[in-house]
């Protein structure tokens, strides 16, 4: 895997490409709204709904949902960890099982098994790793072994597991006497380093970002500083992302896949359009649907589509062929999201393929685009892009941003405007205009 990382004004962005150069993930984290996933709190139970096995917990200025109201009393203090960020009108989700993670292991407080990352496989590599791991973890349970452990020596694994176990024990011994953060959520760069395999390459185009990666990485050495400009531009990542934001995606051999998002579900429609070479009976239609499966899986993962997903493939009368489509989709999902939590449930009576995928953070569309019915970028995204353009085009004259009033209002209220002006050592002039652009007026 190659991870392209930009830690820039107002946001951190990570694009993940596989060995074939395909994008398999694209994550944006705005600095004023960082992910809370992984953070551990002492929170206070504000309200309990026993019938729903649910409690509302105050984390100190922010409320979240704990999906277990058993054995709790209102007003009591509890140790909790964030499992899912809040999105739209939904609060963050919590769990009382505490997990800690490093480059090689995940250790949790209540697990009863020792499990291995799915991509390790079931053969000789897993058996050898299990032999190495056994004396290190002893009788401990609640341990998840990552693929990176395969290439690590025993001394490294022993040290890493010991430190992780001690960290978890310290958290569990925390005195529950007041609301506070016990362990902050890892940053996007920290999460990226933790999930990267030993042979991954982490690429950044600024020394500051390289330094942040090195701080988060005690074992990864494949860090590359790209010095020839914007690495996202040079790698074609901007063009890729634009494709993942479109509603209609053309397929290589004709036809298209259409993504429609609603509050309740995401509907994906496969269209043959004017494709002629596949109009040769059921075999041709099946080959077309088969091609669409890979595109659908990739887009689900990169767009971070979660919740209920309903896919309408091109209709086939042959039920045997139709039943192969969920299996093909599963296979491609394993390629793009090997360790994600998802389930392809099969075919409905109406011939639709249903699947679900666990949500932990907002989708790409939620972060970048305007309200879900619109395909335009939201004002926050446009405002940040304008500041990034200004910083990358420093010249003589007066820096001027022309944009719609809503974008200018967002910029003027943003604390990062001052940071941008401090960097260029000039005051930015704003002009209301229907089109957003940057200029240096002499």
TORKOL-4160 file (C-alpha; in steps of 0.2 Angstrom, whole numbers, padded with zeros to 4 digits, m for minus):
442
<pt num="1" X="0000" Y="0000" Z="0000"/>
<pt num="2" X="0005" Y="0018" Z="m0003"/>
<pt num="3" X="m0002" Y="0031" Z="0009"/>
<pt num="4" X="m0001" Y="0049" Z="0002"/>
<pt num="5" X="m0003" Y="0061" Z="0017"/>
<pt num="6" X="m0006" Y="0080" Z="0018"/>
<pt num="7" X="m0007" Y="0089" Z="0034"/>
<pt num="8" X="m0012" Y="0106" Z="0028"/>
<pt num="9" X="m0021" Y="0122" Z="0033"/>
<pt num="10" X="m0037" Y="0117" Z="0042"/>
<pt num="11" X="m0037" Y="0098" Z="0038"/>
<pt num="12" X="m0027" Y="0082" Z="0036"/>
<pt num="13" X="m0030" Y="0071" Z="0021"/>
<pt num="14" X="m0024" Y="0053" Z="0018"/>
<pt num="15" X="m0026" Y="0044" Z="0001"/>
<pt num="16" X="m0023" Y="0026" Z="0001"/>
<pt num="17" X="m0018" Y="0017" Z="m0015"/>
<pt num="18" X="m0015" Y="m0002" Z="m0018"/>
<pt num="19" X="m0001" Y="m0009" Z="m0028"/>
<pt num="20" X="m0011" Y="m0007" Z="m0044"/>
<pt num="21" X="m0013" Y="0011" Z="m0041"/>
<pt num="22" X="m0031" Y="0010" Z="m0037"/>
<pt num="23" X="m0038" Y="0021" Z="m0023"/>
<pt num="24" X="m0044" Y="0010" Z="m0009"/>
<pt num="25" X="m0048" Y="0024" Z="0004"/>
<pt num="26" X="m0048" Y="0043" Z="0005"/>
<pt num="27" X="m0050" Y="0051" Z="0022"/>
<pt num="28" X="m0052" Y="0069" Z="0027"/>
<pt num="29" X="m0051" Y="0075" Z="0045"/>
<pt num="30" X="m0055" Y="0094" Z="0048"/>
<pt num="31" X="m0045" Y="0101" Z="0062"/>
<pt num="32" X="m0059" Y="0109" Z="0071"/>
<pt num="33" X="m0070" Y="0093" Z="0070"/>
<pt num="34" X="m0057" Y="0079" Z="0073"/>
<pt num="35" X="m0063" Y="0061" Z="0075"/>
<pt num="36" X="m0067" Y="0055" Z="0092"/>
<pt num="37" X="m0066" Y="0036" Z="0088"/>
<pt num="38" X="m0054" Y="0028" Z="0101"/>
<pt num="39" X="m0055" Y="0041" Z="0114"/>
<pt num="40" X="m0058" Y="0035" Z="0132"/>
<pt num="41" X="m0068" Y="0046" Z="0144"/>
<pt num="42" X="m0075" Y="0046" Z="0161"/>
<pt num="43" X="m0093" Y="0051" Z="0157"/>
<pt num="44" X="m0109" Y="0054" Z="0167"/>
<pt num="45" X="m0125" Y="0044" Z="0163"/>
<pt num="46" X="m0138" Y="0057" Z="0160"/>
<pt num="47" X="m0153" Y="0047" Z="0154"/>
<pt num="48" X="m0157" Y="0028" Z="0153"/>
<pt num="49" X="m0169" Y="0020" Z="0141"/>
<pt num="50" X="m0170" Y="0002" Z="0148"/>
<pt num="51" X="m0183" Y="m0004" Z="0134"/>
<pt num="52" X="m0170" Y="0000" Z="0121"/>
<pt num="53" X="m0154" Y="m0005" Z="0131"/>
<pt num="54" X="m0147" Y="0012" Z="0128"/>
<pt num="55" X="m0141" Y="0027" Z="0139"/>
<pt num="56" X="m0136" Y="0045" Z="0135"/>
<pt num="57" X="m0119" Y="0049" Z="0142"/>
<pt num="58" X="m0112" Y="0066" Z="0145"/>
<pt num="59" X="m0094" Y="0067" Z="0140"/>
<pt num="60" X="m0091" Y="0084" Z="0147"/>
<pt num="61" X="m0100" Y="0096" Z="0135"/>
<pt num="62" X="m0105" Y="0083" Z="0122"/>
<pt num="63" X="m0118" Y="0069" Z="0123"/>
<pt num="64" X="m0116" Y="0052" Z="0116"/>
<pt num="65" X="m0126" Y="0035" Z="0115"/>
<pt num="66" X="m0120" Y="0020" Z="0125"/>
<pt num="67" X="m0128" Y="0005" Z="0118"/>
<pt num="68" X="m0131" Y="m0004" Z="0134"/>
<pt num="69" X="m0141" Y="0003" Z="0149"/>
<pt num="70" X="m0140" Y="m0012" Z="0159"/>
<pt num="71" X="m0133" Y="m0011" Z="0177"/>
<pt num="72" X="m0132" Y="0008" Z="0176"/>
<pt num="73" X="m0140" Y="0022" Z="0186"/>
<pt num="74" X="m0143" Y="0040" Z="0181"/>
<pt num="75" X="m0130" Y="0051" Z="0188"/>
<pt num="76" X="m0116" Y="0038" Z="0189"/>
<pt num="77" X="m0099" Y="0039" Z="0182"/>
<pt num="78" X="m0094" Y="0026" Z="0169"/>
<pt num="79" X="m0078" Y="0022" Z="0159"/>
<pt num="80" X="m0082" Y="0022" Z="0140"/>
<pt num="81" X="m0074" Y="0023" Z="0123"/>
<pt num="82" X="m0080" Y="0031" Z="0107"/>
<pt num="83" X="m0084" Y="0018" Z="0093"/>
<pt num="84" X="m0092" Y="0029" Z="0080"/>
<pt num="85" X="m0092" Y="0048" Z="0077"/>
<pt num="86" X="m0108" Y="0058" Z="0077"/>
<pt num="87" X="m0115" Y="0062" Z="0060"/>
<pt num="88" X="m0129" Y="0072" Z="0054"/>
<pt num="89" X="m0142" Y="0072" Z="0068"/>
<pt num="90" X="m0134" Y="0056" Z="0077"/>
<pt num="91" X="m0124" Y="0057" Z="0092"/>
<pt num="92" X="m0107" Y="0048" Z="0094"/>
<pt num="93" X="m0108" Y="0029" Z="0099"/>
<pt num="94" X="m0100" Y="0022" Z="0115"/>
<pt num="95" X="m0095" Y="0006" Z="0122"/>
<pt num="96" X="m0089" Y="0000" Z="0139"/>
<pt num="97" X="m0077" Y="m0012" Z="0132"/>
<pt num="98" X="m0060" Y="m0002" Z="0131"/>
<pt num="99" X="m0047" Y="m0006" Z="0117"/>
<pt num="100" X="m0030" Y="0000" Z="0115"/>
<pt num="101" X="m0019" Y="m0002" Z="0099"/>
<pt num="102" X="m0002" Y="m0001" Z="0092"/>
<pt num="103" X="0007" Y="m0006" Z="0076"/>
<pt num="104" X="0006" Y="m0025" Z="0080"/>
<pt num="105" X="m0009" Y="m0028" Z="0092"/>
<pt num="106" X="m0026" Y="m0023" Z="0098"/>
<pt num="107" X="m0030" Y="m0027" Z="0116"/>
<pt num="108" X="m0047" Y="m0025" Z="0124"/>
<pt num="109" X="m0054" Y="m0027" Z="0141"/>
<pt num="110" X="m0067" Y="m0040" Z="0139"/>
<pt num="111" X="m0063" Y="m0051" Z="0124"/>
<pt num="112" X="m0062" Y="m0070" Z="0126"/>
<pt num="113" X="m0052" Y="m0075" Z="0111"/>
<pt num="114" X="m0036" Y="m0072" Z="0102"/>
<pt num="115" X="m0039" Y="m0068" Z="0084"/>
<pt num="116" X="m0028" Y="m0064" Z="0069"/>
<pt num="117" X="m0030" Y="m0051" Z="0055"/>
<pt num="118" X="m0040" Y="m0059" Z="0041"/>
<pt num="119" X="m0027" Y="m0054" Z="0028"/>
<pt num="120" X="m0014" Y="m0065" Z="0037"/>
<pt num="121" X="m0023" Y="m0080" Z="0029"/>
<pt num="122" X="m0026" Y="m0098" Z="0037"/>
<pt num="123" X="m0010" Y="m0106" Z="0031"/>
<pt num="124" X="0008" Y="m0108" Z="0037"/>
<pt num="125" X="0011" Y="m0089" Z="0040"/>
<pt num="126" X="m0003" Y="m0089" Z="0053"/>
<pt num="127" X="0002" Y="m0105" Z="0061"/>
<pt num="128" X="0020" Y="m0099" Z="0063"/>
<pt num="129" X="0014" Y="m0082" Z="0070"/>
<pt num="130" X="0003" Y="m0091" Z="0082"/>
<pt num="131" X="0018" Y="m0101" Z="0089"/>
<pt num="132" X="0028" Y="m0085" Z="0091"/>
<pt num="133" X="0014" Y="m0075" Z="0099"/>
<pt num="134" X="0009" Y="m0089" Z="0111"/>
<pt num="135" X="0023" Y="m0086" Z="0124"/>
<pt num="136" X="0021" Y="m0067" Z="0123"/>
<pt num="137" X="0003" Y="m0066" Z="0127"/>
<pt num="138" X="0002" Y="m0081" Z="0138"/>
<pt num="139" X="m0015" Y="m0084" Z="0145"/>
<pt num="140" X="m0022" Y="m0067" Z="0140"/>
<pt num="141" X="m0037" Y="m0065" Z="0129"/>
<pt num="142" X="m0045" Y="m0051" Z="0120"/>
<pt num="143" X="m0030" Y="m0049" Z="0109"/>
<pt num="144" X="m0031" Y="m0045" Z="0090"/>
<pt num="145" X="m0015" Y="m0049" Z="0081"/>
<pt num="146" X="m0011" Y="m0038" Z="0065"/>
<pt num="147" X="m0003" Y="m0043" Z="0049"/>
<pt num="148" X="0012" Y="m0032" Z="0053"/>
<pt num="149" X="0017" Y="m0044" Z="0067"/>
<pt num="150" X="0022" Y="m0057" Z="0053"/>
<pt num="151" X="0038" Y="m0047" Z="0049"/>
<pt num="152" X="0043" Y="m0041" Z="0067"/>
<pt num="153" X="0055" Y="m0050" Z="0078"/>
<pt num="154" X="0051" Y="m0058" Z="0094"/>
<pt num="155" X="0060" Y="m0044" Z="0105"/>
<pt num="156" X="0049" Y="m0030" Z="0096"/>
<pt num="157" X="0033" Y="m0040" Z="0098"/>
<pt num="158" X="0036" Y="m0043" Z="0116"/>
<pt num="159" X="0040" Y="m0025" Z="0120"/>
<pt num="160" X="0025" Y="m0019" Z="0110"/>
<pt num="161" X="0013" Y="m0031" Z="0118"/>
<pt num="162" X="0020" Y="m0027" Z="0136"/>
<pt num="163" X="0018" Y="m0008" Z="0133"/>
<pt num="164" X="0000" Y="m0010" Z="0126"/>
<pt num="165" X="m0005" Y="m0022" Z="0140"/>
<pt num="166" X="0002" Y="m0009" Z="0153"/>
<pt num="167" X="m0007" Y="0005" Z="0144"/>
<pt num="168" X="m0024" Y="m0004" Z="0145"/>
<pt num="169" X="m0022" Y="m0008" Z="0164"/>
<pt num="170" X="m0018" Y="0010" Z="0168"/>
<pt num="171" X="m0034" Y="0015" Z="0159"/>
<pt num="172" X="m0044" Y="0002" Z="0168"/>
<pt num="173" X="m0037" Y="0008" Z="0185"/>
<pt num="174" X="m0043" Y="0025" Z="0182"/>
<pt num="175" X="m0052" Y="0033" Z="0197"/>
<pt num="176" X="m0070" Y="0037" Z="0191"/>
<pt num="177" X="m0072" Y="0053" Z="0201"/>
<pt num="178" X="m0075" Y="0067" Z="0188"/>
<pt num="179" X="m0079" Y="0070" Z="0170"/>
<pt num="180" X="m0063" Y="0070" Z="0160"/>
<pt num="181" X="m0053" Y="0063" Z="0145"/>
<pt num="182" X="m0042" Y="0048" Z="0150"/>
<pt num="183" X="m0035" Y="0044" Z="0133"/>
<pt num="184" X="m0037" Y="0056" Z="0118"/>
<pt num="185" X="m0042" Y="0049" Z="0101"/>
<pt num="186" X="m0028" Y="0046" Z="0089"/>
<pt num="187" X="m0025" Y="0058" Z="0075"/>
<pt num="188" X="m0028" Y="0053" Z="0057"/>
<pt num="189" X="m0009" Y="0052" Z="0055"/>
<pt num="190" X="m0008" Y="0041" Z="0070"/>
<pt num="191" X="m0022" Y="0029" Z="0064"/>
<pt num="192" X="m0014" Y="0028" Z="0047"/>
<pt num="193" X="0003" Y="0023" Z="0054"/>
<pt num="194" X="m0005" Y="0010" Z="0065"/>
<pt num="195" X="m0015" Y="0002" Z="0051"/>
<pt num="196" X="0000" Y="0002" Z="0038"/>
<pt num="197" X="0009" Y="m0014" Z="0035"/>
<pt num="198" X="0027" Y="m0016" Z="0037"/>
<pt num="199" X="0030" Y="m0014" Z="0018"/>
<pt num="200" X="0019" Y="0001" Z="0016"/>
<pt num="201" X="0026" Y="0017" Z="0009"/>
<pt num="202" X="0020" Y="0034" Z="0017"/>
<pt num="203" X="0022" Y="0049" Z="0006"/>
<pt num="204" X="0021" Y="0067" Z="0011"/>
<pt num="205" X="0026" Y="0083" Z="0002"/>
<pt num="206" X="0031" Y="0094" Z="0017"/>
<pt num="207" X="0044" Y="0092" Z="0030"/>
<pt num="208" X="0032" Y="0096" Z="0044"/>
<pt num="209" X="0021" Y="0081" Z="0038"/>
<pt num="210" X="0036" Y="0070" Z="0037"/>
<pt num="211" X="0040" Y="0075" Z="0055"/>
<pt num="212" X="0022" Y="0071" Z="0061"/>
<pt num="213" X="0023" Y="0054" Z="0053"/>
<pt num="214" X="0040" Y="0050" Z="0061"/>
<pt num="215" X="0033" Y="0055" Z="0078"/>
<pt num="216" X="0019" Y="0043" Z="0076"/>
<pt num="217" X="0029" Y="0029" Z="0069"/>
<pt num="218" X="0042" Y="0020" Z="0079"/>
<pt num="219" X="0044" Y="0005" Z="0068"/>
<pt num="220" X="0039" Y="0011" Z="0050"/>
<pt num="221" X="0054" Y="0016" Z="0040"/>
<pt num="222" X="0047" Y="0018" Z="0023"/>
<pt num="223" X="0043" Y="0037" Z="0024"/>
<pt num="224" X="0046" Y="0047" Z="0008"/>
<pt num="225" X="0047" Y="0066" Z="0006"/>
<pt num="226" X="0040" Y="0071" Z="m0011"/>
<pt num="227" X="0049" Y="0088" Z="m0015"/>
<pt num="228" X="0042" Y="0092" Z="m0032"/>
<pt num="229" X="0026" Y="0101" Z="m0028"/>
<pt num="230" X="0009" Y="0094" Z="m0023"/>
<pt num="231" X="0010" Y="0075" Z="m0022"/>
<pt num="232" X="m0009" Y="0074" Z="m0023"/>
<pt num="233" X="m0008" Y="0083" Z="m0040"/>
<pt num="234" X="0007" Y="0073" Z="m0046"/>
<pt num="235" X="m0001" Y="0056" Z="m0041"/>
<pt num="236" X="m0018" Y="0060" Z="m0050"/>
<pt num="237" X="m0027" Y="0059" Z="m0033"/>
<pt num="238" X="m0037" Y="0075" Z="m0036"/>
<pt num="239" X="m0044" Y="0068" Z="m0052"/>
<pt num="240" X="m0048" Y="0051" Z="m0043"/>
<pt num="241" X="m0057" Y="0060" Z="m0029"/>
<pt num="242" X="m0068" Y="0070" Z="m0041"/>
<pt num="243" X="m0073" Y="0053" Z="m0049"/>
<pt num="244" X="m0078" Y="0046" Z="m0032"/>
<pt num="245" X="m0089" Y="0062" Z="m0029"/>
<pt num="246" X="m0100" Y="0059" Z="m0045"/>
<pt num="247" X="m0117" Y="0052" Z="m0044"/>
<pt num="248" X="m0115" Y="0043" Z="m0061"/>
<pt num="249" X="m0099" Y="0032" Z="m0064"/>
<pt num="250" X="m0096" Y="0026" Z="m0081"/>
<pt num="251" X="m0089" Y="0008" Z="m0083"/>
<pt num="252" X="m0074" Y="0004" Z="m0094"/>
<pt num="253" X="m0083" Y="m0006" Z="m0106"/>
<pt num="254" X="m0099" Y="0004" Z="m0107"/>
<pt num="255" X="m0114" Y="0006" Z="m0095"/>
<pt num="256" X="m0113" Y="0015" Z="m0078"/>
<pt num="257" X="m0116" Y="0013" Z="m0060"/>
<pt num="258" X="m0127" Y="0027" Z="m0051"/>
<pt num="259" X="m0126" Y="0031" Z="m0033"/>
<pt num="260" X="m0141" Y="0039" Z="m0024"/>
<pt num="261" X="m0140" Y="0043" Z="m0005"/>
<pt num="262" X="m0155" Y="0045" Z="0006"/>
<pt num="263" X="m0157" Y="0047" Z="0025"/>
<pt num="264" X="m0162" Y="0029" Z="0026"/>
<pt num="265" X="m0151" Y="0020" Z="0014"/>
<pt num="266" X="m0140" Y="0021" Z="m0001"/>
<pt num="267" X="m0147" Y="0014" Z="m0018"/>
<pt num="268" X="m0135" Y="0008" Z="m0031"/>
<pt num="269" X="m0141" Y="0006" Z="m0049"/>
<pt num="270" X="m0132" Y="m0004" Z="m0062"/>
<pt num="271" X="m0136" Y="0002" Z="m0080"/>
<pt num="272" X="m0131" Y="m0006" Z="m0097"/>
<pt num="273" X="m0136" Y="0010" Z="m0106"/>
<pt num="274" X="m0131" Y="0008" Z="m0125"/>
<pt num="275" X="m0119" Y="m0007" Z="m0122"/>
<pt num="276" X="m0121" Y="m0019" Z="m0137"/>
<pt num="277" X="m0107" Y="m0032" Z="m0135"/>
<pt num="278" X="m0115" Y="m0039" Z="m0119"/>
<pt num="279" X="m0132" Y="m0040" Z="m0127"/>
<pt num="280" X="m0130" Y="m0059" Z="m0130"/>
<pt num="281" X="m0141" Y="m0067" Z="m0118"/>
<pt num="282" X="m0139" Y="m0071" Z="m0100"/>
<pt num="283" X="m0120" Y="m0074" Z="m0101"/>
<pt num="284" X="m0117" Y="m0056" Z="m0108"/>
<pt num="285" X="m0128" Y="m0048" Z="m0094"/>
<pt num="286" X="m0119" Y="m0059" Z="m0081"/>
<pt num="287" X="m0102" Y="m0053" Z="m0087"/>
<pt num="288" X="m0108" Y="m0035" Z="m0087"/>
<pt num="289" X="m0115" Y="m0037" Z="m0069"/>
<pt num="290" X="m0099" Y="m0046" Z="m0064"/>
<pt num="291" X="m0088" Y="m0031" Z="m0070"/>
<pt num="292" X="m0099" Y="m0019" Z="m0060"/>
<pt num="293" X="m0096" Y="m0028" Z="m0044"/>
<pt num="294" X="m0078" Y="m0023" Z="m0042"/>
<pt num="295" X="m0083" Y="m0004" Z="m0046"/>
<pt num="296" X="m0097" Y="m0005" Z="m0033"/>
<pt num="297" X="m0086" Y="m0012" Z="m0020"/>
<pt num="298" X="m0072" Y="0000" Z="m0023"/>
<pt num="299" X="m0084" Y="0015" Z="m0022"/>
<pt num="300" X="m0093" Y="0009" Z="m0006"/>
<pt num="301" X="m0076" Y="0008" Z="0003"/>
<pt num="302" X="m0068" Y="0025" Z="m0004"/>
<pt num="303" X="m0084" Y="0034" Z="m0002"/>
<pt num="304" X="m0086" Y="0026" Z="0015"/>
<pt num="305" X="m0104" Y="0022" Z="0012"/>
<pt num="306" X="m0112" Y="0014" Z="0027"/>
<pt num="307" X="m0128" Y="0008" Z="0034"/>
<pt num="308" X="m0141" Y="m0001" Z="0023"/>
<pt num="309" X="m0135" Y="m0002" Z="0004"/>
<pt num="310" X="m0147" Y="m0009" Z="m0009"/>
<pt num="311" X="m0140" Y="m0014" Z="m0026"/>
<pt num="312" X="m0151" Y="m0016" Z="m0042"/>
<pt num="313" X="m0140" Y="m0026" Z="m0054"/>
<pt num="314" X="m0146" Y="m0028" Z="m0072"/>
<pt num="315" X="m0160" Y="m0041" Z="m0072"/>
<pt num="316" X="m0157" Y="m0059" Z="m0076"/>
<pt num="317" X="m0169" Y="m0073" Z="m0078"/>
<pt num="318" X="m0156" Y="m0086" Z="m0073"/>
<pt num="319" X="m0158" Y="m0087" Z="m0054"/>
<pt num="320" X="m0142" Y="m0097" Z="m0053"/>
<pt num="321" X="m0132" Y="m0083" Z="m0061"/>
<pt num="322" X="m0141" Y="m0070" Z="m0051"/>
<pt num="323" X="m0136" Y="m0079" Z="m0035"/>
<pt num="324" X="m0117" Y="m0078" Z="m0039"/>
<pt num="325" X="m0118" Y="m0059" Z="m0038"/>
<pt num="326" X="m0118" Y="m0058" Z="m0019"/>
<pt num="327" X="m0103" Y="m0070" Z="m0018"/>
<pt num="328" X="m0094" Y="m0059" Z="m0031"/>
<pt num="329" X="m0098" Y="m0043" Z="m0022"/>
<pt num="330" X="m0091" Y="m0052" Z="m0006"/>
<pt num="331" X="m0075" Y="m0056" Z="m0014"/>
<pt num="332" X="m0072" Y="m0038" Z="m0020"/>
<pt num="333" X="m0077" Y="m0031" Z="m0003"/>
<pt num="334" X="m0063" Y="m0042" Z="0005"/>
<pt num="335" X="m0051" Y="m0035" Z="m0008"/>
<pt num="336" X="m0055" Y="m0017" Z="m0004"/>
<pt num="337" X="m0061" Y="m0018" Z="0015"/>
<pt num="338" X="m0053" Y="m0035" Z="0021"/>
<pt num="339" X="m0055" Y="m0030" Z="0040"/>
<pt num="340" X="m0071" Y="m0020" Z="0039"/>
<pt num="341" X="m0087" Y="m0024" Z="0047"/>
<pt num="342" X="m0100" Y="m0027" Z="0033"/>
<pt num="343" X="m0112" Y="m0041" Z="0028"/>
<pt num="344" X="m0118" Y="m0045" Z="0010"/>
<pt num="345" X="m0135" Y="m0052" Z="0015"/>
<pt num="346" X="m0141" Y="m0059" Z="m0002"/>
<pt num="347" X="m0155" Y="m0056" Z="m0014"/>
<pt num="348" X="m0173" Y="m0050" Z="m0010"/>
<pt num="349" X="m0188" Y="m0057" Z="m0019"/>
<pt num="350" X="m0188" Y="m0041" Z="m0030"/>
<pt num="351" X="m0170" Y="m0046" Z="m0036"/>
<pt num="352" X="m0161" Y="m0033" Z="m0026"/>
<pt num="353" X="m0144" Y="m0037" Z="m0017"/>
<pt num="354" X="m0144" Y="m0030" Z="0000"/>
<pt num="355" X="m0129" Y="m0027" Z="0011"/>
<pt num="356" X="m0125" Y="m0017" Z="0027"/>
<pt num="357" X="m0108" Y="m0009" Z="0032"/>
<pt num="358" X="m0104" Y="m0002" Z="0050"/>
<pt num="359" X="m0102" Y="0016" Z="0051"/>
<pt num="360" X="m0087" Y="0024" Z="0062"/>
<pt num="361" X="m0085" Y="0041" Z="0053"/>
<pt num="362" X="m0094" Y="0052" Z="0041"/>
<pt num="363" X="m0094" Y="0047" Z="0023"/>
<pt num="364" X="m0084" Y="0056" Z="0010"/>
<pt num="365" X="m0100" Y="0065" Z="0003"/>
<pt num="366" X="m0105" Y="0070" Z="0021"/>
<pt num="367" X="m0088" Y="0079" Z="0023"/>
<pt num="368" X="m0085" Y="0087" Z="0006"/>
<pt num="369" X="m0102" Y="0090" Z="m0002"/>
<pt num="370" X="m0117" Y="0101" Z="0002"/>
<pt num="371" X="m0134" Y="0093" Z="0009"/>
<pt num="372" X="m0136" Y="0075" Z="0003"/>
<pt num="373" X="m0148" Y="0080" Z="m0011"/>
<pt num="374" X="m0135" Y="0091" Z="m0019"/>
<pt num="375" X="m0119" Y="0087" Z="m0028"/>
<pt num="376" X="m0110" Y="0103" Z="m0025"/>
<pt num="377" X="m0096" Y="0105" Z="m0013"/>
<pt num="378" X="m0101" Y="0113" Z="0003"/>
<pt num="379" X="m0096" Y="0131" Z="0008"/>
<pt num="380" X="m0083" Y="0124" Z="0021"/>
<pt num="381" X="m0074" Y="0113" Z="0008"/>
<pt num="382" X="m0074" Y="0128" Z="m0005"/>
<pt num="383" X="m0067" Y="0140" Z="0008"/>
<pt num="384" X="m0053" Y="0128" Z="0013"/>
<pt num="385" X="m0049" Y="0125" Z="m0006"/>
<pt num="386" X="m0047" Y="0144" Z="m0009"/>
<pt num="387" X="m0035" Y="0146" Z="0006"/>
<pt num="388" X="m0025" Y="0131" Z="0000"/>
<pt num="389" X="m0024" Y="0139" Z="m0018"/>
<pt num="390" X="m0019" Y="0155" Z="m0011"/>
<pt num="391" X="m0005" Y="0147" Z="m0001"/>
<pt num="392" X="0001" Y="0138" Z="m0016"/>
<pt num="393" X="0001" Y="0153" Z="m0027"/>
<pt num="394" X="0010" Y="0166" Z="m0017"/>
<pt num="395" X="0015" Y="0181" Z="m0028"/>
<pt num="396" X="0017" Y="0200" Z="m0028"/>
<pt num="397" X="0002" Y="0211" Z="m0025"/>
<pt num="398" X="m0014" Y="0210" Z="m0014"/>
<pt num="399" X="m0021" Y="0193" Z="m0011"/>
<pt num="400" X="m0039" Y="0193" Z="m0016"/>
<pt num="401" X="m0052" Y="0180" Z="m0014"/>
<pt num="402" X="m0068" Y="0181" Z="m0025"/>
<pt num="403" X="m0082" Y="0170" Z="m0020"/>
<pt num="404" X="m0101" Y="0169" Z="m0016"/>
<pt num="405" X="m0106" Y="0178" Z="0000"/>
<pt num="406" X="m0109" Y="0162" Z="0009"/>
<pt num="407" X="m0091" Y="0156" Z="0006"/>
<pt num="408" X="m0084" Y="0173" Z="0011"/>
<pt num="409" X="m0094" Y="0173" Z="0027"/>
<pt num="410" X="m0088" Y="0156" Z="0032"/>
<pt num="411" X="m0070" Y="0162" Z="0028"/>
<pt num="412" X="m0071" Y="0177" Z="0039"/>
<pt num="413" X="m0078" Y="0167" Z="0054"/>
<pt num="414" X="m0064" Y="0154" Z="0052"/>
<pt num="415" X="m0049" Y="0155" Z="0064"/>
<pt num="416" X="m0038" Y="0147" Z="0050"/>
<pt num="417" X="m0040" Y="0164" Z="0040"/>
<pt num="418" X="m0028" Y="0172" Z="0053"/>
<pt num="419" X="m0016" Y="0158" Z="0051"/>
<pt num="420" X="m0016" Y="0159" Z="0032"/>
<pt num="421" X="m0013" Y="0178" Z="0033"/>
<pt num="422" X="0001" Y="0176" Z="0045"/>
<pt num="423" X="0009" Y="0163" Z="0033"/>
<pt num="424" X="0008" Y="0175" Z="0018"/>
<pt num="425" X="0011" Y="0191" Z="0029"/>
<pt num="426" X="m0003" Y="0200" Z="0020"/>
<pt num="427" X="m0021" Y="0204" Z="0023"/>
<pt num="428" X="m0033" Y="0195" Z="0011"/>
<pt num="429" X="m0046" Y="0206" Z="0002"/>
<pt num="430" X="m0063" Y="0198" Z="m0002"/>
<pt num="431" X="m0075" Y="0202" Z="m0016"/>
<pt num="432" X="m0092" Y="0194" Z="m0018"/>
<pt num="433" X="m0093" Y="0185" Z="m0035"/>
<pt num="434" X="m0104" Y="0170" Z="m0041"/>
<pt num="435" X="m0088" Y="0161" Z="m0045"/>
<pt num="436" X="m0075" Y="0156" Z="m0032"/>
<pt num="437" X="m0057" Y="0160" Z="m0037"/>
<pt num="438" X="m0040" Y="0167" Z="m0031"/>
<pt num="439" X="m0030" Y="0182" Z="m0038"/>
<pt num="440" X="m0015" Y="0193" Z="m0033"/>
<pt num="441" X="m0020" Y="0211" Z="m0039"/>
<pt num="442" X="m0005" Y="0222" Z="m0042"/>
